Amino acid sequence: MSFGIPKKIERLVKMTLEGAQAKVIMDGKISTTFGISIGVRQRDDLTATLFNLVLHKALINMEQSNMIRRRRIRIKRIRRRRRIRRRRRRRIRKKKKTTTKKKKTVHSVEETDTYT
């Protein structure tokens, strides 16, 4: 990938990443050294910078292919559909509430007094 970075800096980055070795501590014992051929070191300042460079390049490629624009349009359509559905559901609920309101009937119990 071309990021517009000078070749000298590219070579320096490669030198720091190539030939990386690691050891693992397990149950208090240190393993033998093994080479790391994929990935970058954790907590390395270079890791975040490389990630940002690659992400930036990916976003530029997506913009150039109009992928982001198409997705934005699609997301707007989806949101619009959801908004319309919500409005329809609210209208239906309101209609149901108004048509199914029960008339309250009051039952009166007559009291009879009995005198003995």
N, C-alpha and C positions, 0 to 999 in steps of 0.2 A: 504494500500500500504506500501511496505517496502522501506524505503529510506536510511536505515543504520544509522538512527538518534537514539541516546540513549533514552531510555524510559523516563528518567527524563525530558528531553527537550520536548518530546512529551506531557507529562502531563502538563508542564508549558504552552505550546501553547494552549492546550485544556482549561486550566483554564482561560486564557485571553479571549478566544472566547466564552466559555459557559456563559450563564447568562447575555449576553450583552443586554442592554436596551437603548432605544432612545426616544427622544421627537421631535416633529415637531413644527416649528413656522410658522403659517399661518395667514395672516392679522394682524400681531402683537400679536397674541394670542398663548400661548404655550399649546400644546395638553397634554393629560395624557400620562404617561409613558407606553410603550409597549415593549415586548420582541422581540429580533431578533434571529431567529433560523436558518437562512440560510445566508451564505455569510460572508464577513469580513468587518471591518470598513474601510471607505475611509481615505486616507492620513495616514494610520498606517504603520510604518516601517515593521511590520510583514507581511503586505499584499504582498508587492513586493517579499519578501523572500519566502513566501509560493507559490506564483505564479511561481517563478523561479524553485522551487523544483518540482512542479507538471509538469511543462513544460519539465524539464530535464528528468524526469521519462518517460513521454510520448514519447520523442524522442528516448530514449534508447529502449523502447518497440518496436517502429517502426523500428529501426535499426535491432533489433534481429529478427523481422519477415520479414526482407528484403523488407519491404514496401517502404522505402526511396529509396533503390537501384532500385526497379522496377519503381518507379515514375521518377527517374532521366533518366532511359533508355527510358521511354515513352516520356518524355519531349524532349530528344535528337531526337527521331524519329519525333516528331511533328515539331521541328525546322527544321530538314532536309527536310521534306515535304514542309514546307513553303518556304524554300530557293529554292527548285527545282521549285515550282510554280512561284515564282518571276522571276526566270531566264527564264522560258517558256514565261511568259507574256512579258518580255523585248524583247525576240526574235521575238515574234508575232508583237509587236509594231514597231520594226525596219523594219520587212518585209512590214508591212502596209505602213510605211513612204516611203520606197523606191519604192514600186509599185504604190502608189497613188500620187506621185509627179506630179504636173501638169506642162505641158510645158507652159512657158510664151509666150504669143503671143503679139506682139507689133502692135498696130493699129496706122497707120499713117493717118493723115488727111491732104489731099492736100489743100493747100491754093490757092485760085484763086484770082488774082488781077484783079479788074475791074477798067478800066480807063474810066472816063467820060469826 
